[in-house]
Amino acid sequence: MEKSRSGNGAHVWFFFSAPVQASIARKLGVSAYIGDGMNRWPAVHRLDAAHLYRLVLEKGSAGARYHGVAEGGVPFRDIAGVIGRRLSVPVVGKSPEEATSHFGWFAHFAALDNPASSERTREVLGWQPKQPGLIPDLDRPRYFET
């Protein structure tokens, strides 16, 4: 897991961190999504993830798997929208064929539809995320400082 730099560096992402999208948008002058942009990314605030880690240590079962997901699926289009607005660049859809030339190595990740659920984790451990969601956290000036 890597923490992103969204807001005050508060969200946890798998495989990559959020600044990739903003960096591409700055470089190319557009914030993009693929297709209709409704592919979903799960998200969790780092403080909620830290609380979950504690609960797993205190109440978890050996060998069990727990999903630390506060938001089961934030549409990529919404993330691109915040980036576009904050950087004052247009938000555009790219076809799957255009994705690689726009996003480069990140195209595969930008296209992922990866909804997830923490329902079982919440039931078993009593975990309840309390921190801001990805979009409100991302929609802070600090994330876009250069």
N, C-alpha and C positions, 0 to 999 in steps of 0.2 A: 504494500500500500504506500502511496505517496500522498502527502497533503498537497492540496492545491494552494494557490495564492488568492483564492476568491475572498473578497472582503478582507478580513484580517488573517488570511491563511487558514480559514476555519473548516473547510470541507475536505473530506477524504475521497480520493478517487483511486481506482485501480488502473494500472498500466501506464498512466501518464498524468500530467497535471494540467489544469485549466489554462495556464498562460499560453499554451500552444495555440489555442484558437485566437486569442487576442493578438499574438505575435503574427499569425498569418493574416489576420484582418488588417493590422497596421501595415504590413509589407505590401499587400495586394490592394488595399483600399476598399475592400468589401468584407462583410461578415457573412459567411455562407453556411448553408445547411444542404443536405442531399435529399433530392426528391421533394416530398411535401414537408420534410423536417419533423415528422411525428415519431421518429424513432426515439426511444426512451433510454435515459441513463439513470441508474439508481444513485442516490447520494445520501451522505450522512455528515453531519457536523462533527468535527474532531472531538469536541467535548462530549457529545452524545456517544461517540465511539469509545472514548476513554471510560465513560460510565459503564458501557456494555462490557468492556474488558474486565472491569472490576467485578461486575455481576457474574461473569463467566467463572472467574477465579473463586468467587464466594459460593455460587450456587450451581455452577455447571457440572455436567457429567463428563467423565473422562471419555475421550473419543467422539463426543458429540460435536456436531457442526451447528454454528449459530450464524445467522445473517444479520449484519449490522446495517440495516437499511432504514433510514428515516423516511425517505421518499422513494417509492417503488419505481417511478419512471418520470423523470423530468424531460419533456420534449426538447430535442436538440435545437429545434427552431426557436424555442424560448430563450435558450442560452445564447444562440447567435443574435437574437433580438436585443438582449441586454448589451452584448458586446458592441453591436452596431450603433446603438443609441449612445452609449458611453464614449465611443470613439468618433462619433459623428460620421459614420460611413454607411453606405446603403447595406441593407440586409437582402440577400438574394438566394434563390434556390439554384442548386447545381444538379445536373443530371448525373446518374451514376457514371456515365462515360466521362464527364468533366471532372469528377471528384478527384482523381489522382493528379491531374495537372494543377488543380487548385490546392488540395490539401497535402500532396506529396505522401510521405510515409504515414501520415495521420489519417488518410482517407478511409482505411479499413475501420479504424476506431470511430470516425465521424459517422459512419454508416450503421454501426451496431445498434440493434434494437435489443436492449438488455434489461427488460423489466425484472424486478426482483421483489421478494416479499420477506418481511421479518415477522410475519404473523406468529409463527411457531416460537421464535425467539422471545417475542413479547409475552406470549402465553406462559412459556416455561420459566422465564427468568423475571417476568414482571417489568421488563425494560420499556420505558416510555420516553422517546426522544423529546427534548424540550427546546432545543436551540433553533435559530432561524433556518428556514429552508434554503436551498441552493440559490434560487433566483433572488430573494431579498438580500442574501449575503453577498452574492456576486455584484449586485447593483449598488455598490459603494464606491465612492471615488478612489479610495486607497488602492483598490485592485488595478486601477488603470494608470496609476502614477508611473512615470518612466524614470 
